[in-house]
C-alpha cells in the first residue's frame, strides 16, 4: 500500500479540523439557547476550544500551528457562528489578534509558539475609538492607565492585545501582555441584548506595567501596505459571523417548518412544506444567503493572495480586497437581517415561544452588525464605482 502524498495528507488534516469544528458546533448548539439567556462567560465552551487545537488554525506549521489559509480559517469561524455567534465571535477574534501580532510587530514567532504550547486564548482591549487609556514611560518600561470598552473575550483570556495613546503627543502604542498582569481589572458588565457571551465589557488599567519587549514595533494599520490587511481581516471575521448567524437561522427554521409548522387553513395544502408562500420565502432566503456566501468566499480568496505577498503587496492589490470585503459585508448584513427577521413567517406563531429561542439570531446579528455602519461600506463602494477611488485604509476599512 502506497503512502499518502503530502497534498493528500494536508487535505486529510484540513478535513479533520473541519470535522472537529462541526463536532464542537453541534455541542455548542445544544446549549446555545440556555446560555444566551444566562449570559456571562462560556467557560466550558472556551475550554473546549482550547483543548481542540482550533485556536492555532492560522499559525504556520513551523511554529506548531495548523497552517491553514484565511479562506479555510474563516469557513471554520462561520461553522462555529452557525451554532453560537458569541463563540464564533471569540473564536474569530483569536485569529484576528494573532494576525495583529504578525502585522504590527516582530515578536510574533515567540507569541505564536507560546500560543500553541500553552493553548492561549487571546482577548481584545484594542478598541481604537476608545481613547481613554494612556501610556507613559517609566524608566525603561511603560505604564498604562485608563479604561477600554468593547473588550471582547478579555474575560478568561490568557493574553491581551492592548492599545493606548502616549500622554505626550497622543501617539498610538499597541502591546501584547498577560491578562493577569497586576493592575488589570476585567469587568463583567456586558449586558447587551445580543452576543451575550462575548464578555465585551470594559477593562480598567491601573498603572499596568508594560515591558519594552511587549510593545509592537509597527502599531496601527498604516505602518505598511501589508499592515493595512489587518482591518480587512477584521471585516472578514465579522462578515463570516454574520453569514454564520444567517445560515444557522435558516437551518433551524427549515427543521422547524418540516417538523412543527402547520399549513395555513386557507392554503389548500396538507403540509407547510407545500405552501407556495412558504416555498417562495425559503427561495428568497436561499438566494440572499448564497449570494452573500459567494461574495464572502471570493473576498477571502483575495485576502489569501494578498497575505502571501507580504511586503510586496501593492496598494491596488490591497484595494481589491477592500472592495470585495465591503461588498460581502453589505450582502451578508442584509441577508442575515432579512432571514433572522422573517424566519417566523415560515415557522409560524408557535415558533415565537421563548423555549425555541429563535429571536437570538436577530438579536445577535443586529447587535454585532452595528459594530461599524454598513452605510460607510456603501459610500466606499460608491466612491469606487463612480470615481475609481479605493477605500482609504483605517481601522475599519
ChimeraX attribute file (.defattr): number of C-alpha atoms within 10 A of each C-alpha:
attribute: neighborCount
match mode: 1-to-1
recipient: residues
	/A:1	3
	/A:2	4
	/A:3	7
	/A:4	10
	/A:5	8
	/A:6	9
	/A:7	9
	/A:8	11
	/A:9	12
	/A:10	15
	/A:11	11
	/A:12	13
	/A:13	14
	/A:14	18
	/A:15	12
	/A:16	12
	/A:17	21
	/A:18	18
	/A:19	13
	/A:20	17
	/A:21	21
	/A:22	17
	/A:23	13
	/A:24	18
	/A:25	22
	/A:26	17
	/A:27	15
	/A:28	22
	/A:29	18
	/A:30	12
	/A:31	13
	/A:32	21
	/A:33	18
	/A:34	12
	/A:35	17
	/A:36	20
	/A:37	15
	/A:38	12
	/A:39	19
	/A:40	18
	/A:41	18
	/A:42	20
	/A:43	12
	/A:44	10
	/A:45	16
	/A:46	18
	/A:47	13
	/A:48	14
	/A:49	19
	/A:50	17
	/A:51	11
	/A:52	15
	/A:53	15
	/A:54	23
	/A:55	24
	/A:56	27
	/A:57	24
	/A:58	22
	/A:59	24
	/A:60	16
	/A:61	12
	/A:62	11
	/A:63	19
	/A:64	16
	/A:65	20
	/A:66	21
	/A:67	17
	/A:68	19
	/A:69	19
	/A:70	23
	/A:71	18
	/A:72	19
	/A:73	24
	/A:74	28
	/A:75	20
	/A:76	26
	/A:77	28
	/A:78	30
	/A:79	27
	/A:80	31
	/A:81	29
	/A:82	30
	/A:83	26
	/A:84	31
	/A:85	34
	/A:86	29
	/A:87	27
	/A:88	29
	/A:89	25
	/A:90	26
	/A:91	27
	/A:92	27
	/A:93	23
	/A:94	24
	/A:95	26
	/A:96	23
	/A:97	22
	/A:98	20
	/A:99	19
	/A:100	25
	/A:101	25
	/A:102	19
	/A:103	25
	/A:104	25
	/A:105	19
	/A:106	15
	/A:107	16
	/A:108	20
	/A:109	16
	/A:110	10
	/A:111	18
	/A:112	22
	/A:113	18
	/A:114	14
	/A:115	22
	/A:116	21
	/A:117	12
	/A:118	10
	/A:119	19
	/A:120	18
	/A:121	27
	/A:122	30
	/A:123	27
	/A:124	27
	/A:125	29
	/A:126	23
	/A:127	17
	/A:128	17
	/A:129	9
	/A:130	14
	/A:131	17
	/A:132	15
	/A:133	22
	/A:134	22
	/A:135	25
	/A:136	18
	/A:137	14
	/A:138	11
	/A:139	7
	/A:140	8
	/A:141	14
	/A:142	18
	/A:143	17
	/A:144	25
	/A:145	19
	/A:146	17
	/A:147	20
	/A:148	25
	/A:149	21
	/A:150	19
	/A:151	24
	/A:152	25
	/A:153	28
	/A:154	28
	/A:155	27
	/A:156	18
	/A:157	18
	/A:158	18
	/A:159	20
	/A:160	24
	/A:161	25
	/A:162	22
	/A:163	27
	/A:164	27
	/A:165	19
	/A:166	17
	/A:167	13
	/A:168	9
	/A:169	7
	/A:170	12
	/A:171	12
	/A:172	16
	/A:173	19
	/A:174	24
	/A:175	23
	/A:176	27
	/A:177	19
	/A:178	16
	/A:179	20
	/A:180	14
	/A:181	14
	/A:182	12
	/A:183	15
	/A:184	20
	/A:185	17
	/A:186	20
	/A:187	16
	/A:188	15
	/A:189	12
	/A:190	21
	/A:191	14
	/A:192	14
	/A:193	15
	/A:194	23
	/A:195	27
	/A:196	25
	/A:197	27
	/A:198	25
	/A:199	27
	/A:200	27
	/A:201	21
	/A:202	20
	/A:203	23
	/A:204	20
	/A:205	21
	/A:206	16
	/A:207	17
	/A:208	18
	/A:209	21
	/A:210	22
	/A:211	15
	/A:212	13
	/A:213	12
	/A:214	17
	/A:215	23
	/A:216	22
	/A:217	18
	/A:218	18
	/A:219	20
	/A:220	22
	/A:221	22
	/A:222	16
	/A:223	13
	/A:224	17
	/A:225	21
	/A:226	22
	/A:227	25
	/A:228	25
	/A:229	29
	/A:230	26
	/A:231	20
	/A:232	29
	/A:233	27
	/A:234	20
	/A:235	23
	/A:236	28
	/A:237	25
	/A:238	25
	/A:239	28
	/A:240	32
	/A:241	35
	/A:242	33
	/A:243	32
	/A:244	30
	/A:245	32
	/A:246	30
	/A:247	27
	/A:248	25
	/A:249	23
	/A:250	22
	/A:251	12
	/A:252	16
	/A:253	25
	/A:254	18
	/A:255	12
	/A:256	16
	/A:257	21
	/A:258	13
	/A:259	13
	/A:260	15
	/A:261	20
	/A:262	19
	/A:263	19
	/A:264	13
	/A:265	8
	/A:266	7
	/A:267	13
	/A:268	11
	/A:269	14
	/A:270	12
	/A:271	15
	/A:272	22
	/A:273	18
	/A:274	13
	/A:275	18
	/A:276	13
	/A:277	14
	/A:278	17
	/A:279	14
	/A:280	12
	/A:281	16
	/A:282	19
	/A:283	11
	/A:284	15
	/A:285	21
	/A:286	16
	/A:287	13
	/A:288	19
	/A:289	24
	/A:290	17
	/A:291	14
	/A:292	26
	/A:293	21
	/A:294	13
	/A:295	20
	/A:296	26
	/A:297	21
	/A:298	16
	/A:299	24
	/A:300	28
	/A:301	17
	/A:302	19
	/A:303	26
	/A:304	15
	/A:305	16
	/A:306	21
	/A:307	19
	/A:308	12
	/A:309	13
	/A:310	15
	/A:311	12
	/A:312	12
	/A:313	19
	/A:314	14
	/A:315	14
	/A:316	11
	/A:317	16
	/A:318	23
	/A:319	23
	/A:320	17
	/A:321	23
	/A:322	30
	/A:323	22
	/A:324	22
	/A:325	27
	/A:326	28
	/A:327	20
	/A:328	28
	/A:329	27
	/A:330	21
	/A:331	24
	/A:332	30
	/A:333	24
	/A:334	19
	/A:335	26
	/A:336	32
	/A:337	21
	/A:338	17
	/A:339	27
	/A:340	26
	/A:341	17
	/A:342	14
	/A:343	25
	/A:344	17
	/A:345	15
	/A:346	23
	/A:347	24
	/A:348	18
	/A:349	11
	/A:350	12
	/A:351	21
	/A:352	13
	/A:353	10
	/A:354	12
	/A:355	9
	/A:356	13
	/A:357	15
	/A:358	20
	/A:359	19
	/A:360	24
	/A:361	29
	/A:362	23
	/A:363	19
	/A:364	24
	/A:365	23
	/A:366	20
	/A:367	15
	/A:368	19
	/A:369	21
	/A:370	10
	/A:371	12
	/A:372	12
	/A:373	11
	/A:374	18
	/A:375	10
	/A:376	14
	/A:377	22
	/A:378	16
	/A:379	13
	/A:380	20
	/A:381	22
	/A:382	14
	/A:383	14
	/A:384	15
	/A:385	12
	/A:386	8
	/A:387	9
	/A:388	10
	/A:389	13
	/A:390	19
	/A:391	19
	/A:392	12
	/A:393	20
	/A:394	14
	/A:395	18
	/A:396	17
	/A:397	24
